[in-house]
Amino acid sequence: MRPEKAKKIKLLVVDVDGVMTDGSIIYGNFNDDYRRFNLQDGFGFVLLHKAGIKSAIITGKSSKALQRRAKELKIHSICQNAENKLKVFRNILKKFKLKPEDACYIGDDLMDMPVLRAAGVAVTVPQACDEIKDIADYVTKRNAGDGAIREVIELILKAQDKWQALVHYYSG
């Protein structure tokens, strides 16, 4: 990821299945599916928010587990069942009075392509299809659901010279 682009980021927007999770869904008997979320990714959102950067989730599916996780992480905006992710992305930008170049989007599949093209920084994961990797500014080293979001957050915070202050804050 080019630091000059990462310096401008004021909003991180992520897809869920295949980005925030490893893409697996476990079905149970309680009318909901189960998702596995990475704790480092979660703490990454805490760090992001402490640094004054907003967050959003856009996903094509709906999940009570995701709703709960987003609430725990204090995600600023969440849209489930999104049929047109680009329209949702533009509405989120409008809500926060931001421009596309102020946003980083992490997506992994064809549905994410329009948003990846519109965002200031386009990021994907190693498991993404080739067409998505071809348009991404950055492909994470870590896998989806296994710290990829945290990796991106650290890159953004380091580019903005906010990382060391957070390290100092937590080191006591």
N, C-alpha and C positions, 0 to 999 in steps of 0.2 A: 504494500500500500504506500503510495507516495505521500510523504509527510505533509507537503504543501496542501494536498486535498484534505487530509485528515484534520488539519488545523482548523478548517472551516466548519466542522461538524458540530451541529447544535441539537441534532435529533438522530437517534438510532432506531431504525424500524426493522423488525425481524419477522420472517415467516416462522411457522412452528414445526410442522412435520418435515423432517429431513434437515432442519436447522437447529431449532431449540431442543428437538428430540432426535433420536437416531432414525426416525421414520417408522418405527414399529408401533402398532396399536394392539393392545391386549383387550379382548372383550370379556366382560364379566356378566353376572346374572342380575345386575342392579341398574339396568337401563343407562349405563354410561360406559365409556371406554377408559382404559387406564393408560397413563403416560408416565414415562420415566424422565425426570428433569435432572440436570447436572447442577450440583451445588456451587461449583466454581462459576458457572455461567450466572447463577442466581446472585452470588455475591458481586459479580461483575456489574450487574444492574445497580446494586447498592452503591458501588464506587462511582459509576456513571452519574447517578443522581446527585451524589455528594459533590461532584465536580460541576454541577449545574447543567448537565446535558439531559434532555428529555428522551423518553423511550415510548415506543409503540409496537403493537403486534397486529399483523394482518394475516389472517388464515382463511383458507377455503372451507375448513371444517368447523364444527362446534364441539366443545368439550367442557363439561363441568370441572374436570380436573384442571384444565387450562385456565378457566375463569378464576378458580381458587388460587392457582400459582401466580397469575398476573396480579391479583389483589395483594397477595403476600409480598410481592416484589415492588408494589406501588408503581406499576407500569402506568404511564400517563394516558394512554389511549389504547383500546383493544377493539378490534373488529373481527368477529367470527362470521362464518358463512359468507365470506366476501367472494362475490362472483366476478367483480371487476376490481382487481387490486389497484390498478392505476388510479381509478376514480377515488377509491378510499384513501390512497396515498395523497392525492391532491387535496382532499378534504382535511386530512390531518395537517398538512402544511399550512393550509388556510387557517385552521383552528389555532395554530401556534405562531401564525404570522411569519412563516419561514419560506425560503425559496428552495427549489429542488437541490441546488448545490450545497445547502446547509444540512442535507440528510445523507446518511449512510443506510443502505438497504442490504440485508443479508437474505438471499433466496437461493433455492436449489433446483427449481424445475421450470418447465415452460410457462406455467401460469405466472411466474415471477418476472419473466423477461421484460414486459413493459415497464415495470417499476425499476428494475435494475438499470435499464437504459435511461430512465428519467432522473435517478438519484445522482447526487454529486459524487458519491463513492459507491460502487457496486461490488459486493463481496459474495462469494459462494464457498461451498465446502468441497472437500475432495470427492465425495460421492455424487456430486451434481452431474447432470448430463453434459455432454461435450458442448452443446450449443450455449449453455449457461456459462461454462468455464471460458468460452471464447470471448464473451462480452464483459466478463468480470475484471475489475481493476486488481482484485486480489483473491486468491484461493487460499483458504486457511490451511495451516499445517495440521491442526487438530480436527478430528472428525466431528460431524454433526452429533449433538447430544453428549459430547465428550470434551467440552471446553472450547469449542470453536468461537462461541459468542464472547467468552472471556478474553480470548486471544485478540479479537477485534477491538474490544473495549480497551485493553491495555495499549494497543497500537495507537488508538485515538488519543487516549490520555497522555501518553508519552509524547506524541506529536504536538500536543497543546501545552506541554510543560506542566501538567497537573498531576502526573504520576507520583513524583517524589514527595509532594505535599501530602498525598494520601498515605504513602508509605510511612512518612514521619508521624502522621496522625495516629496510625494504628500501632506504631512501634513504641508509643508512650512517651 
